[in-house]
Amino acid sequence: MKTSDEQPNESALSNVASGTTSGAVAQKMTLTPSMLVNEIAHENAGTLIDEQTLAGDPMNGTGGAPTTGWYLFGKKYAAPHETESWWLPASAFLDFGAKYHITKVYFYDTNGSATNAFTVSTGEPFNWTAAFTDNLVGNNLWKNNNVNADTRYLRFTFANAGAIVKEVVVYGYPIEEPPAPPTPVGTTRPVMEEFMGMNAFFDDTLDPGDSLDVLKVIREYHNWDWEADLANTYPNDLNSFNPSSSGADFDTYYTDMINAGYFVSPAHKATPGWMTNWLGTNDYNTPWVVPTGQSATNPASYASRADHLFQFVARYGSTAVADGKLKLDAGQPRVSGLDAFITSRTGTRKTAIGATAKRIGRLTNTRRC
């Protein structure tokens, strides 16, 4: 086949059709529970993406009416923080496993309303950029906002109890291949007593036939006020471990547990007397709170807690620290690095003790514990 112009010039004309696309087309993305990370470990954040079939395709006019949502109201502090919820602001994020270009996010707004209630962000954990914020003033309807960002992660943040979203639908397309899955590593299956665990207190005995004789993994409930200073407030408070303010000898307790083959994870809770005076409450059923007038989202508000955790981990972690860093009551053995437990928990966040006292000590300035 040939063609000619007015000159006439002739040239060949292919009889094979070809063409190029103008670019990838955004589609409704498949969201699965394994993608979602609940940052506050409270209630079921999976309800944000659990009705994807029922949600339909709102961008193309066929959105359904989801029924479940991540409800975060309730669970209030005692006075003087009775107007505050334990868990707010609350966030959860999606990990797509690779970078996607996210074009739009649709969300089903219920009949709640609150200023700056719902924020969607892109970026990565600890480094987020807000894509948009919505006041959620709708009444059981689909709303949407443009995102137009390349990201592997997408975060949803709820500022207050009036923020209720029953489902999220995300549109976009992949811009990179996901990394290859890791090569499976062979493991030895643990025996049952090392696989399962139980709750315990320091006064549970190791006597044969007693409760601790069954399993080797222990979550040890550990109240801060058991070893807290009874007279001085932070930063002048001191600590007592052997004997403790409660009369227990924790040096012996942890050493005996480790020597007997137990995996011990102290679960810190409650508050000392001087902090109770600050707060007006010592509710054992609430997470650690911050002193009156301080923000729960400001890491500096947790300095007194981080200070105590440093002392605890300095003593029972695997790394000794300088004696001058120890805040011990008179008559206490001045020791550190006893290597007497594996992990320590505070509130709902678990902290591995791989770097022991040095790592925990940074909490005093940089991290919320």
Beta strands, then each sheet from edge to edge (+ up, - down):
strand 1: 2-4
strand 2: 10-12
strand 3: 27-28
strand 4: 36-38
strand 5: 56-57
strand 6: 62-63
strand 7: 90-109
strand 8: 118-124
strand 9: 127-134
strand 10: 141-158
strand 11: 165-174
strand 12: 197-200
strand 13: 217-223
strand 14: 263-269
strand 15: 343-346
strand 16: 349-352
sheet 1: 1+ 2-
sheet 2: 3+ 11- 7+ 4-
sheet 3: 3+ 11- 7+ 10- 8+ 9-
sheet 4: 5+ 6-
sheet 5: 12+ 13+ 14+ 15+ 16-
end
